[in-house]
Amino acid sequence: MITTEKLHALFLRYPAIYTDSRKAESGGIFFALRGERFDGNRFVADALNSGANLAVTDDPSFNLREDCIVVDDVLKTLQQLANFHRHYLNLPVLAITGTNGKTTTKELIREVLAEKYKVVSTKGNLNNHIGVPLTLLSMEKYHEIAIVEMGANHLGEIAELCSIAEPDFGLITNVGKAHLEGFGSFEGVKKTKGELYRYIARSGKGIFINADNKDLKEMLFGNQIKYTYGSFSSGADLKGEPADNQLFLVIKTLFPKGWLYLKSKLIGIYNFENIMAAARVGLFFDVDPVDIQHAIVSYEPDNNRSQLLKKGGADILIDCYNANPTSMQASVKNFININRENKVAVLGDMLELGEVSEIEHQKIVDLIKGAGLKSAFLVGEHFAKTQSPDHFRKFRNVDALIEELKKWDWNNRFFFIKGSRGLKLEKIVDHI
């Protein structure tokens, strides 16, 4: 059986990692991962024929092939290799988790740190037991800092990811009601996300924390080293406040040497903590505040996160990358408070809420009803069960809504689109 050290030597020779045989090329190694619905071992030959130099497999039938490395468990081998590589390069690693905003926060921090350092970070939201190892294995010698996003939908998952990445620093954006089927309760969410704080308290150098967030402060361990950010009433190291009456979020921030306005292309007061987190991390790593300001204003959201689009005569605020009760309430309240005429809310189901699903969906309906919103389209089986006014239209799926949209003239409307990614609400943009 090959040792991790010998496999790492081969990885340095062939540094590309493939888990999809269709993407395999020369200069890399194919890892034949197994899943509930697939077995990568079936595609070993395809990967090698496509150009992969080696394949790591746990199928003994490949034992006689010189270009195959047979191991007991491919996933565990990938994780061990990633951990070895993490120690080989010994970069400072910042781990980010949280219920909402972790990908946006990661990207903001990456842009801020990139003003001074060569940064490697998680691509997209590849933040699970496979994505974290792949992020670590994308680190190269010229990199100076690594940012690793960590996602979780069941107890113990963050602790497992910490054992692979061994982060020096940690940041939890917030904790809320999400993936309750896996966590069991909100306390289960706090316990799992708090595994990052626990790891840093034992082995790391400190955490970055929103001093306004009561839940996060309750999750701290002992005299944990912390670097804080928040509002002026929070007593944080770095303080700021949102500027009034701005569609795109602007934050008046007090840095050690004076005030700066952090202008962004993000919409929603809930992005306040994401921007402040990026500024605090940048300050800790000695990025000049003027460069922090430049990074924030230069960052443009994508992938359906707080994006403002124009389509014909309509404006569309699309935030359907994901949804849970915490993020849904925050974004709906923000939409309600935007001073625009002819507002239309398109809200899709929040998934994986288990037995509290009916209650949480009704809360959202009550919120928009109480605000006097005149137009709302509710999409999905969970919203279909809610009690709502007659002028709130309900649709079982996105395709049914699209057929309705084709009949209307949506000029001068301001749309807000929010829902879980599984509903594919972004499809309706092409029909407005």
C-alpha positions in Angstrom: 0.0 0.0 0.0 1.4 3.4 -1.0 2.2 5.9 1.8 0.8 9.4 1.8 4.3 10.8 1.5 5.0 8.8 -1.7 1.6 9.7 -3.1 2.4 13.4 -2.4 5.6 13.1 -4.3 3.6 11.8 -7.3 1.1 14.6 -6.8 3.9 17.2 -7.0 4.8 15.6 -10.3 1.2 15.5 -11.6 -0.5 18.3 -9.6 -3.9 18.4 -11.2 -6.6 16.5 -9.4 -9.6 15.0 -11.3 -12.7 13.5 -9.8 -14.6 13.7 -13.1 -13.2 11.4 -15.8 -14.6 13.7 -18.5 -12.2 16.5 -17.4 -9.1 14.4 -17.0 -6.0 15.5 -18.9 -2.3 14.9 -18.9 -0.5 16.2 -15.8 -2.9 15.0 -13.3 -4.3 12.2 -11.1 -7.8 10.8 -11.2 -9.4 9.9 -7.9 -12.2 7.3 -8.3 -14.6 8.5 -5.6 -17.7 6.7 -4.7 -21.1 8.2 -3.9 -24.6 7.1 -3.2 -25.4 7.2 -6.9 -22.1 6.7 -8.6 -18.9 4.7 -8.5 -15.8 6.4 -9.9 -14.0 3.1 -10.3 -16.2 2.5 -13.3 -14.5 5.4 -15.1 -10.9 4.7 -14.3 -10.1 3.5 -17.8 -11.9 6.5 -19.3 -9.8 8.9 -17.2 -6.6 7.3 -18.1 -7.5 7.2 -21.8 -8.3 10.9 -21.6 -4.8 11.6 -20.4 -4.7 11.3 -16.7 -1.2 10.0 -15.7 -2.4 8.0 -12.7 -5.7 6.8 -11.1 -6.3 6.2 -7.4 -8.9 3.5 -7.0 -10.2 1.2 -4.2 -11.2 -1.5 -6.7 -8.7 -4.4 -6.3 -9.3 -5.5 -9.9 -7.0 -2.7 -11.0 -4.1 -4.0 -8.9 -2.0 -5.1 -11.8 -2.0 -1.9 -13.7 1.1 0.3 -13.3 -0.9 3.5 -13.8 -3.3 2.6 -11.0 -2.8 3.1 -7.2 -5.0 0.8 -5.2 -6.0 2.0 -1.7 -8.5 1.0 0.9 -10.7 4.1 0.6 -10.2 6.7 -2.1 -12.0 9.5 -0.3 -9.9 9.0 2.9 -6.8 8.9 0.8 -7.7 12.2 -0.9 -8.3 13.8 2.5 -5.0 12.5 3.9 -3.1 13.8 0.9 -4.7 17.2 1.3 -3.7 17.3 4.9 -0.2 16.3 4.1 0.0 19.0 1.4 -1.4 21.6 3.8 1.6 20.8 6.2 4.0 20.7 3.3 3.3 24.3 2.3 2.4 25.5 5.8 0.4 28.5 4.7 -1.7 30.4 7.1 -5.3 29.0 6.7 -8.5 30.9 7.4 -11.6 28.7 7.7 -15.0 30.3 7.2 -18.4 28.7 8.0 -21.8 29.9 8.9 -25.5 29.6 8.1 -25.6 32.5 5.7 -23.1 34.7 3.8 -20.1 32.4 4.0 -19.5 32.4 0.3 -19.9 36.2 -0.1 -17.7 36.7 3.0 -15.1 34.4 1.6 -15.0 36.2 -1.7 -14.9 39.6 -0.1 -12.0 38.5 2.1 -10.2 37.0 -0.9 -10.5 40.3 -2.7 -9.2 42.3 0.3 -6.3 40.0 1.0 -5.4 39.9 -2.7 -4.5 43.6 -2.5 -1.3 42.5 -0.7 -1.0 38.7 -0.9 -1.2 35.8 -3.3 -4.4 34.2 -2.1 -5.9 30.8 -2.8 -9.5 30.1 -1.8 -12.4 27.7 -2.2 -13.9 27.9 -5.7 -17.6 28.5 -5.7 -19.2 26.6 -2.8 -17.0 23.5 -3.0 -17.0 23.4 0.8 -17.8 19.8 1.8 -15.7 16.7 2.6 -14.6 16.6 -1.0 -14.4 20.3 -1.7 -12.2 21.2 1.2 -9.5 18.7 0.2 -9.6 19.9 -3.3 -9.1 23.5 -2.1 -6.1 22.5 -0.1 -4.6 20.6 -3.0 -5.0 23.7 -5.2 -2.5 25.5 -3.0 0.9 26.2 -4.7 4.3 27.3 -3.4 3.8 30.9 -4.6 0.6 31.3 -2.5 0.8 33.2 0.8 -2.6 32.7 2.4 -5.4 30.2 2.0 -9.1 30.7 2.6 -11.2 27.5 3.1 -15.0 27.7 3.2 -16.6 24.9 5.2 -20.3 23.9 4.8 -22.2 21.4 6.9 -25.6 19.8 7.1 -25.2 17.4 9.9 -23.6 17.2 13.4 -19.8 16.7 13.5 -19.1 17.8 9.9 -17.2 21.0 10.8 -15.0 19.1 13.2 -14.2 16.6 10.4 -13.3 19.4 8.0 -11.1 21.1 10.6 -9.2 17.8 11.1 -8.4 17.9 7.4 -7.6 21.6 6.9 -6.2 22.4 10.4 -7.0 26.1 10.1 -5.0 28.7 12.0 -7.9 31.2 12.0 -11.6 30.8 12.0 -14.7 32.9 11.2 -18.3 32.0 11.6 -20.5 34.5 9.7 -23.7 33.7 11.8 -25.9 30.8 12.9 -29.5 30.4 11.8 -32.3 27.9 11.0 -31.0 25.9 8.0 -30.6 22.1 7.3 -32.7 21.4 10.4 -33.4 17.9 9.1 -29.7 17.1 9.5 -28.9 19.2 12.6 -32.1 18.4 14.5 -32.6 21.8 16.0 -31.1 25.3 16.1 -29.0 24.2 19.0 -27.6 21.5 16.7 -26.7 24.2 14.2 -24.8 26.1 16.9 -23.1 23.0 18.2 -21.9 22.0 14.7 -20.7 25.5 13.6 -19.2 26.0 17.0 -16.8 23.1 16.3 -14.7 25.6 14.4 -14.3 27.8 17.5 -13.5 24.7 19.5 -10.8 23.7 17.1 -9.2 27.2 17.0 -9.3 27.4 20.8 -7.2 24.3 21.0 -4.9 24.6 18.1 -5.3 27.9 16.3 -4.3 31.5 16.5 -7.6 33.3 16.9 -11.1 33.9 15.5 -12.7 36.8 13.8 -16.2 37.5 15.3 -19.1 39.8 14.9 -19.3 41.5 18.3 -23.0 42.2 17.7 -24.0 38.6 17.4 -25.2 37.2 20.7 -25.3 33.6 19.5 -21.7 33.7 18.3 -20.5 35.2 21.6 -22.3 32.4 23.5 -20.4 29.8 21.4 -16.9 31.0 22.4 -14.6 28.8 24.4 -12.9 30.2 27.5 -10.5 33.0 26.9 -10.5 32.6 23.1 -8.2 34.9 21.1 -10.6 37.0 19.1 -10.5 39.9 16.6 -13.8 41.7 16.5 -15.9 43.8 14.2 -19.4 45.3 14.4 -21.5 48.4 15.0 -20.6 51.4 17.1 -22.5 50.0 20.1 -20.7 46.7 20.0 -17.4 47.6 21.5 -15.7 45.9 18.6 -12.1 46.6 17.4 -13.4 47.7 14.0 -16.6 49.6 14.0 -18.9 50.8 11.3 -22.5 51.8 10.4 -24.5 51.6 7.2 -25.1 54.9 5.4 -28.7 55.9 5.1 -30.9 55.7 1.9 -28.5 53.8 -0.3 -29.6 51.0 -2.6 -26.1 49.6 -2.8 -24.7 49.2 0.7 -22.2 51.8 1.9 -20.5 51.5 5.3 -19.0 54.3 7.3 -16.1 52.6 9.0 -13.7 53.9 11.7 -10.2 52.5 11.0 -7.3 53.1 13.4 -6.2 56.2 11.4 -9.6 57.6 10.6 -12.9 57.3 8.7 -13.4 55.6 5.4 -16.6 54.9 3.4 -16.7 51.4 2.2 -18.9 51.5 -0.9 -20.1 48.2 -2.4 -22.1 46.7 -5.2 -24.0 44.6 -2.7 -27.7 45.2 -1.8 -29.1 44.5 1.6 -28.3 45.5 5.1 -27.5 41.9 5.9 -24.3 42.3 3.9 -23.0 44.8 6.6 -21.5 42.0 8.6 -19.9 40.3 5.5 -18.2 43.5 4.5 -17.1 44.3 8.1 -15.7 40.8 8.4 -13.6 41.3 5.3 -12.3 44.6 6.5 -11.4 43.2 9.9 -9.5 40.3 8.4 -7.7 42.7 6.0 -6.8 45.0 8.9 -5.4 42.0 10.9 -3.2 41.0 7.9 -1.9 44.6 7.5 -3.8 45.4 4.3 -3.9 49.2 4.0 -7.4 50.5 4.7 -7.4 52.4 1.3 -6.7 49.0 -0.4 -9.5 47.4 1.6 -11.8 50.2 0.4 -10.7 49.5 -3.2 -11.3 45.8 -2.9 -14.8 46.2 -1.5 -15.9 48.7 -4.2 -14.4 46.5 -6.9 -16.2 43.3 -5.8 -19.2 42.4 -8.0 -21.6 39.7 -6.8 -22.4 36.9 -9.1 -24.1 33.5 -9.2 -27.5 34.9 -8.1 -26.2 36.5 -4.9 -27.7 40.0 -4.2 -27.4 40.8 -7.9 -29.3 43.7 -9.5 -30.2 43.0 -13.1 -32.1 45.0 -15.7 -34.3 43.1 -18.1 -36.3 45.2 -20.6 -38.2 47.7 -18.5 -37.9 45.7 -15.2 -35.3 45.8 -12.5 -34.6 42.4 -10.8 -33.0 41.9 -7.5 -32.0 38.2 -7.5 -30.9 36.3 -4.4 -31.8 32.7 -5.1 -28.4 31.1 -4.5 -29.9 29.6 -1.3 -32.6 30.2 1.2 -33.4 29.4 4.9 -35.7 31.2 7.4 -32.9 33.4 8.6 -31.7 34.6 5.2 -35.2 34.8 3.8 -36.5 37.0 6.6 -33.5 39.3 6.3 -33.7 39.7 2.6 -37.5 40.1 2.5 -37.3 42.8 5.2 -34.6 44.6 3.1 -36.8 44.4 0.0 -39.8 45.8 1.9 -37.7 48.7 3.1 -36.4 49.6 -0.4 -38.1 52.8 -1.6 -39.4 51.7 -5.0 -42.7 51.6 -6.7 -44.4 48.5 -8.2 -42.6 45.9 -6.2 -43.1 42.2 -6.9 -41.8 39.5 -4.6 -41.1 36.0 -6.1 -40.4 33.7 -3.2 -39.6 30.0 -3.5 -39.7 27.2 -0.9 -37.0 26.9 1.8 -35.9 23.2 1.8 -34.6 20.8 4.4 -36.5 22.4 7.3 -38.1 19.2 8.5 -41.1 19.5 10.9 -40.8 23.3 11.3 -41.2 23.9 7.5 -44.9 24.8 7.7 -44.4 27.3 10.5 -41.4 29.0 8.9 -43.1 29.4 5.5 -46.1 30.9 7.2 -43.9 33.4 9.0 -42.6 34.6 5.7 -46.1 35.0 4.2 -47.2 36.9 7.3 -44.2 39.2 7.0 -44.9 40.3 3.5 -48.7 40.5 4.2 -48.0 42.7 7.2 -45.9 45.0 5.1 -48.7 45.6 2.7 -46.9 44.2 -0.3 -49.4 44.2 -3.2 -47.8 41.6 -5.5 -46.3 38.3 -4.5 -45.7 35.0 -6.3 -45.1 32.0 -4.0 -43.5 29.0 -5.6 -43.3 25.4 -4.3 -45.2 22.8 -2.3 -44.4 24.3 1.1 -45.6 27.8 0.3 -48.7 26.2 -1.3 -49.8 25.1 2.2 -49.7 28.6 3.7 -52.6 30.8 4.5 -52.2 33.9 2.3 -54.3 36.8 0.8 -56.0 36.2 -2.5 -53.7 38.6 -4.4 -50.7 36.4 -3.5 -50.5 33.9 -6.3 -49.3 30.4 -5.7 -47.5 28.1 -8.1 -46.4 24.5 -7.6 -43.2 24.9 -9.6 -41.2 27.4 -11.6 -42.4 26.2 -14.9 -46.0 27.0 -13.9 -45.0 30.5 -12.9 -43.1 31.1 -16.1 -46.3 30.3 -18.1 -48.1 33.0 -16.1 -45.3 35.5 -16.5 -45.6 35.3 -20.3 -49.0 36.8 -20.1 -48.0 40.0 -18.4 -46.3 43.3 -19.2 -43.6 43.8 -16.5 -42.3 47.2 -17.5 -41.4 49.5 -14.6 -41.7 46.6 -12.1 -39.1 45.9 -9.4 -38.7 42.2 -8.8 -37.2 40.4 -5.9 -36.4 36.7 -6.4 -35.5 34.5 -3.4 -35.7 30.8 -2.8 -33.7 27.6 -2.3 -31.4 26.7 -5.1 -33.2 23.4 -5.8 -36.2 25.3 -7.2 -34.1 27.0 -10.0 -35.9 30.3 -9.6 -33.3 32.0 -11.8 -35.0 30.5 -14.8 -37.8 33.1 -14.6 -35.4 35.9 -15.4 -35.5 35.0 -19.1 -39.3 35.4 -19.0 -39.6 38.8 -17.4 
